[in-house]
Amino acid sequence: SAVISQKPSRDICQRGTSLTIQCQVDSQVTMMFWYRQQPGQSLTLIATANQGSEATYESGFVIDKFPISRPNLTFSTLTVSNMSPEDSSIYLCSAEPPSYNEQFFGPGTRLTVL
Amino acid sequence: GNSVTQMEGPVTLSEEAFLTINCTYTATGYPSLFWYVQYPGEGLQLLLKATKADDKGSNKGFEATYRKETTSFHLEKGSVQVSDSAVYFCALMVYGQNFVFGPGTRLSVLP
């Protein structure tokens, strides 16, 4: 399995600022993912972050707004840039360890933009 | 494309009642099926999974059987507890493709 931690767990930010969310996995994984969960909604995949390559963004998400770093096999960051109230969501990191046919999720970062 | 449909919530039950949350899917290829649970203020936890037709996943008294003929993976529990109050997500994954989550079903269990 994989244990995933995220920082910060929650934050309240001002419009126009940026926030970087960190995701740490307790084992080496190739595939990591970032999701957004808007209030009362399901999960929407933002991007796949594979170590050694550029992140792959889903339709409706762009690198300028959600830059992602993946410097090694246990760590990734997601930045929410130039925030607006519409960015208020829970942001979740997940990982799919080798030989596991499932994803493990972090506890999420609850972001409120004023 | 792949998709997951769940019964709409919220579902409100009394303690010790029987629970069913319906989940159906469409997929190209042979998906693995999952139920994840999200307790208030927390991230997602895997509840159970099944990787091929007729497999039954079970955990914490919850069960779901992978029914290929009806493309379903309904979640059941014989006697719910207040501590089962959470949002339940049905999901699928086809090898080499992204996870697809259903909309989630909120369960409230009253004492």
Boltz contact constraints between the chains, C-beta under 6 A:
constraints:
  - contact:
      token1: [A, 42]
      token2: [B, 101]
      max_distance: 6.0
  - contact:
      token1: [A, 42]
      token2: [B, 103]
      max_distance: 6.0
  - contact:
      token1: [A, 42]
      token2: [B, 104]
      max_distance: 6.0
  - contact:
      token1: [A, 43]
      token2: [B, 101]
      max_distance: 6.0
  - contact:
      token1: [A, 45]
      token2: [B, 98]
      max_distance: 6.0
  - contact:
      token1: [A, 92]
      token2: [B, 43]
      max_distance: 6.0
  - contact:
      token1: [A, 101]
      token2: [B, 32]
      max_distance: 6.0
  - contact:
      token1: [A, 102]
      token2: [B, 46]
      max_distance: 6.0
  - contact:
      token1: [A, 102]
      token2: [B, 49]
      max_distance: 6.0
  - contact:
      token1: [A, 103]
      token2: [B, 99]
      max_distance: 6.0
  - contact:
      token1: [A, 105]
      token2: [B, 43]
      max_distance: 6.0
  - contact:
      token1: [A, 105]
      token2: [B, 44]
      max_distance: 6.0
  - contact:
      token1: [A, 106]
      token2: [B, 43]
      max_distance: 6.0
  - contact:
      token1: [A, 107]
      token2: [B, 42]
      max_distance: 6.0
  - contact:
      token1: [A, 107]
      token2: [B, 43]
      max_distance: 6.0
  - contact:
      token1: [A, 108]
      token2: [B, 43]
      max_distance: 6.0
